[in-house]
Amino acid sequence: MPAGSKEKLHYHEKAQQFFYIVSGIATFEIYGLICSVGQNRGILIRPDVKHMILNNTDSDLEFIVVSEPNSHSDRVNIGS
């Protein structure tokens, strides 16, 4: 994920997602709260939880995300 980028706030109706940070520091907004997750750490996002990932640093962010079940047709974007 490029430096200074972010995704849209969203949730998944059925899928849970586990984000594992390979390098860098990820910032997550979860229910309006901000938390940071560093290298070699992970975070689980349950279904129906409003969230987004941001890279607020000057370096690229590398992470692995595992969705179960598949999240491709399960995403609901919030706002514009």
TINU-447293 format. One record per residue (C-alpha): residue number from 0; residue in three letters; y negated, x, z negated. Coordinates in pm, 1 decimal. Layout:
% TINU-447293
+------+-------+----------+----------+----------+
: tilo : torza :       c2 :       c1 :       c3 :
+------+-------+----------+----------+----------+
:  NUM :   ALA :        Y :        X :        Z :
...
+------+-------+----------+----------+----------+
***
This chain:
% TINU-447293
+------+-------+----------+----------+----------+
: tilo : torza :       c2 :       c1 :       c3 :
+------+-------+----------+----------+----------+
:    0 :   MET :      0.0 :      0.0 :      0.0 :
:    1 :   PRO :   -324.0 :    165.8 :    107.9 :
:    2 :   ALA :   -585.7 :    272.1 :   -146.2 :
:    3 :   GLY :   -829.6 :     -7.3 :   -232.5 :
:    4 :   SER :   -614.6 :   -287.1 :    -88.0 :
:    5 :   LYS :   -479.4 :   -607.8 :   -238.4 :
:    6 :   GLU :   -277.1 :   -911.1 :   -144.2 :
:    7 :   LYS :   -367.8 :  -1277.1 :   -187.6 :
:    8 :   LEU :   -300.7 :  -1462.7 :   -508.9 :
:    9 :   HIS :     21.5 :  -1659.2 :   -465.2 :
:   10 :   TYR :    344.3 :  -1773.5 :   -624.4 :
:   11 :   HIS :    702.2 :  -1832.0 :   -515.4 :
:   12 :   GLU :    866.6 :  -2166.3 :   -580.2 :
:   13 :   LYS :   1222.2 :  -2031.5 :   -621.0 :
:   14 :   ALA :   1219.2 :  -1653.7 :   -589.9 :
:   15 :   GLN :   1174.5 :  -1407.5 :   -869.3 :
:   16 :   GLN :   1049.1 :  -1061.9 :   -775.6 :
:   17 :   PHE :   1099.3 :   -721.4 :   -930.3 :
:   18 :   PHE :    843.1 :   -453.8 :   -839.5 :
:   19 :   TYR :    943.4 :    -90.3 :   -898.8 :
:   20 :   ILE :    659.9 :    160.7 :   -866.1 :
:   21 :   VAL :    774.7 :    472.3 :   -679.2 :
:   22 :   SER :    436.4 :    649.9 :   -684.2 :
:   23 :   GLY :     85.8 :    561.3 :   -791.1 :
:   24 :   ILE :    -41.9 :    292.6 :  -1024.7 :
:   25 :   ALA :    -13.4 :    -75.7 :   -935.4 :
:   26 :   THR :   -247.1 :   -332.8 :  -1080.4 :
:   27 :   PHE :   -113.2 :   -685.9 :  -1110.6 :
:   28 :   GLU :   -301.7 :  -1006.5 :  -1171.8 :
:   29 :   ILE :    -63.8 :  -1248.4 :  -1340.9 :
:   30 :   TYR :   -199.5 :  -1586.2 :  -1454.2 :
:   31 :   GLY :   -547.5 :  -1433.6 :  -1448.8 :
:   32 :   LEU :   -451.1 :  -1141.1 :  -1674.6 :
:   33 :   ILE :   -465.7 :   -782.5 :  -1547.2 :
:   34 :   CYS :   -196.7 :   -523.6 :  -1616.5 :
:   35 :   SER :   -120.5 :   -179.7 :  -1475.3 :
:   36 :   VAL :    225.4 :    -47.1 :  -1395.7 :
:   37 :   GLY :    271.8 :    323.5 :  -1337.1 :
:   38 :   GLN :    521.0 :    542.4 :  -1155.7 :
:   39 :   ASN :    889.3 :    496.5 :  -1248.2 :
:   40 :   ARG :    815.1 :    163.7 :  -1418.7 :
:   41 :   GLY :    876.7 :   -192.6 :  -1307.7 :
:   42 :   ILE :    772.0 :   -550.5 :  -1365.1 :
:   43 :   LEU :    953.8 :   -880.6 :  -1317.0 :
:   44 :   ILE :    764.1 :  -1182.5 :  -1184.4 :
:   45 :   ARG :    944.2 :  -1512.9 :  -1241.5 :
:   46 :   PRO :    929.6 :  -1811.8 :  -1002.2 :
:   47 :   ASP :    614.7 :  -2029.8 :  -1017.4 :
:   48 :   VAL :    409.0 :  -1746.0 :  -1169.8 :
:   49 :   LYS :     73.4 :  -1695.2 :   -994.1 :
:   50 :   HIS :     34.7 :  -1326.8 :   -914.2 :
:   51 :   MET :    -92.2 :  -1060.3 :   -680.1 :
:   52 :   ILE :    -65.7 :   -682.9 :   -655.1 :
:   53 :   LEU :   -368.2 :   -458.4 :   -608.1 :
:   54 :   ASN :   -414.9 :    -88.3 :   -547.4 :
:   55 :   ASN :   -738.4 :     -6.1 :   -727.4 :
:   56 :   THR :   -693.0 :    369.5 :   -686.7 :
:   57 :   ASP :   -797.1 :    627.8 :   -427.5 :
:   58 :   SER :   -433.4 :    706.5 :   -338.3 :
:   59 :   ASP :   -163.8 :    513.5 :   -157.2 :
:   60 :   LEU :     73.3 :    308.2 :   -371.0 :
:   61 :   GLU :    445.7 :    312.5 :   -298.2 :
:   62 :   PHE :    672.9 :     48.8 :   -445.7 :
:   63 :   ILE :    998.9 :   -133.5 :   -390.1 :
:   64 :   VAL :   1005.6 :   -510.4 :   -428.9 :
:   65 :   VAL :   1329.9 :   -703.9 :   -461.6 :
:   66 :   SER :   1318.0 :  -1082.9 :   -422.5 :
:   67 :   GLU :   1600.3 :  -1308.5 :   -533.9 :
:   68 :   PRO :   1658.5 :  -1541.4 :   -362.1 :
:   69 :   ASN :   1480.0 :  -1439.4 :    -42.5 :
:   70 :   SER :   1105.7 :  -1509.1 :    -72.0 :
:   71 :   HIS :   1004.5 :  -1526.5 :    296.0 :
:   72 :   SER :    980.0 :  -1906.8 :    320.1 :
:   73 :   ASP :    906.0 :  -1950.6 :    -48.7 :
:   74 :   ARG :    548.9 :  -1816.0 :    -80.7 :
:   75 :   VAL :    257.6 :  -2045.7 :   -163.8 :
:   76 :   ASN :    -87.8 :  -1887.3 :   -119.1 :
:   77 :   ILE :   -365.4 :  -1995.6 :   -353.0 :
:   78 :   GLY :   -722.4 :  -2029.7 :   -229.3 :
:   79 :   SER :   -856.7 :  -1878.1 :     89.8 :
+------+-------+----------+----------+----------+
***
